[in-house]
């Protein structure tokens, strides 16, 4: 299968410099698309130079910062237009481990959707405070109850999708843009009858830079669950 890993970036140059070599070491065969929102720190320029030397690395530059959801939709559409059969969401900050990516890329061959799950046996979070754990676990449990599907990790952003699933969801109908974007995608996939396989991952706090999570994003996720339903 022709596989694409999509990684949004904004001021992630240090992480990207370390991440690309780690991705290229993996056994799985895949290409990478970085979706950069005109990072002031030169992340996009760095990726562009790498892409000239390595055909597996691609850059989609956007003129302004518009949020995670829109970045992923742009990446999905790029991947679908270029004929990729599986598309995987991944963070640039090493909170999503390359070793887990390798396993998920192998599993997606046999499943509709594979999500890197922190909340199944074997999954865990590392270096999180109690408040963040409560918000994350609570958000997923809340979504599970309201939306009525058995997925355990609704808010996680480490997910692999068969291209047909994304086509059937109809990306133009997605309204969420923050963390609720992940919830909406998973809900619409399951509503269409697709099965989600949860693979246990270790989620490590980012190595460099600051988390983009904010109170506004958290609150949006909670009230948008009802709009999604």
N, C-alpha and C positions, 0 to 999 in steps of 0.2 A: 504493500500500500504506500501511496505517496503521502508523507506526513509532514505537517507544519507545526512548529511551536511558536506561539505568539507571545511576545513580551513587551508590554507597554513600559515606556521610560519617561521620566522627567527628572533631570538632575541626578542621574545614576551612573556617571562616568566611572567612578571607582569600582562600583559593583560590576558593571559591564566588562571592564578590563579584566576582572578576575573570573567572571562567569563564562565568557566565550571559550576560553581554553578548556574549562571543565566540561562544557557541553560537547565539544569536539572529541573528547576522550570516550564518550559513551558508546556502547555497542550498537544501540539502535540507530537506524538510518533515518534521518529527518533533516529538514531545513529549518531555519530560524527567521522569523520576521520580527524585527524591533519596530514598534510603533512609537515614534518619538514626537512629543508635543513641543518642539522647538526649545529644547532645554538650554537655558542660558549658560550652563557649565560646559557645553561642547559635546555632550553625549552623542547627539546626532552626527556631528562631524566625524567623531571617532569611529562610529559604526560604519559610516559611509566609506571611510578609508579601508576598513577591514573588509567590507563587502567587495571592494575592487580586487582583493587578493583571494577571497574565499567565496566561491559561488553559492555555498550553502547559507551564507549570511545575507539577509535582505533588510532594507530600511524603507519604512513608510513614514515620511515626514508630514506632520500636520502643523498648521500655521499658529495654533494657539492651544492652550490647555483647556480641554472641554470635559474632563472627567473620565473615569475608568471605563464605564459602560460604552461610551462613544468610541473610545480608543479600541476596545475589543471588537465592537461591531465593524469598525473600519478594517481591522485586521482580519476578521472573519470574511468579510466581503472580498478583500484582496485574495485571501486563500482560496475561496470558492471560485473566483474568477480565474485563478491560475491552476485549477484542476486538482487541488489537494483533496485526498479522501478522508483524512482525519486532521482535526485542528485542536491544538492543546493550549490552554491558558496557563501562563506561568509568570511569577514575579521575578524581577531582576535582582532582588536583594538577598538571595540565598535563604529566605524563609521557606522556599520550596526547594528541596534538595535535589540536585541532579540525579542521585542514585534512585530516588523515588520516581523521577521522570522516566528513567530507563524502564522500570517495571511497568509503569502505566502505559507507555507506548507499546509494550508487548501485549498488554491486556486488552487494549482497545480493538485489536484485531478480532476478538471474540465477543465484544459487547457493543451496545449502542452508545453508552456514555460511561466513562470511568471517572469518578471523582476521588481526589486525594482527600481522605477523610481523617479528621482528627478525633472523631467521636465514635469509632468502632474499635473493638478489641485490637490492641497493637498500635493504635494511633495515639498521639500525645502532642502537647505543646511544651516548649522549653523556654525558660526565662520570661514567663508571663506573670504579671501581678494578679492578685485575686480578683480585682475589679474587672480587668480585661477578660479573665476566664469566665466570670459570671455573665458578662455581656455577651460573649461569643456563644457559650453553651446555652444561655437563656434565649438568645435570638434564634438558634437552630431549633430548640425545643418548641418555642412559640410558633415558628413557621411550620413545623411538623404537625402541630395540633390544628392550627388554623387552615392549613392547605390540605391536610388529610392524606398525605403520602408518607411512606415509611422511611424516607431518607433521613439520616442522622446529622449530616453536616450540610446545612443549606447555604451558609454564608461563605464557605471556603471558595477560594479563587483558583485552585489547582485542579483543572478539569480537562478531560479529553472528550472530544465529540466526533462521532462519525459525521461526515459532510451532509448526509441525507437528513440527519436529525435537525441540523441548523437550517437547512432548506425548508423543512416541514414546519419548523417553529415560525418562520417568516420574520426575519430579523427586523424588518421595517416596522413591526408592531410592538417591539420592545420599548417600554416607556421609562424604565428605571435607569439610573446612571451611576449610583453609588454602590454600596454593598448589596442593596436590594436587587441590583442587576443580576447577581448570581442566583438569588432566590427565584426571580422571574424566569430565567432560562431553565432552571431545573424543574420548576412547576410546569411550564409549557411543554417541556419534553415528556414528562410523565403523563400529562393530560392527553398527549398525542398517542400514548400507549407504549412509549419507549421505556426500557428498563435501565435503571442506574445501578452500576456496580461500584461499591465503595471499597477503595483500597486504603489500608491504614498507612498514614504517613506521620513522620515526625516534623512538626512545624516549629522551626527555630526563629527566634526574633531576629529582625534584620541586623546585618553586620555593620553596615555603613548608612548614614543618613537618618532621617526622621520618618516615623510612621505617618502615613497620610490619613489615618483614621481620625475622625473628629466627632464631637457630640452631634453635629448636624447630620452627619452620615449615619450614625447609629439611630437617631430618631427617625430619619427618613425610612430606614429599613423596617422599623417597627410599624409605622402607620401604612407604609406601602404594601405590606403583606395583605392587608384588607382590600386594597385597590386591585392587587394582583388576583386575589380570590374572586 
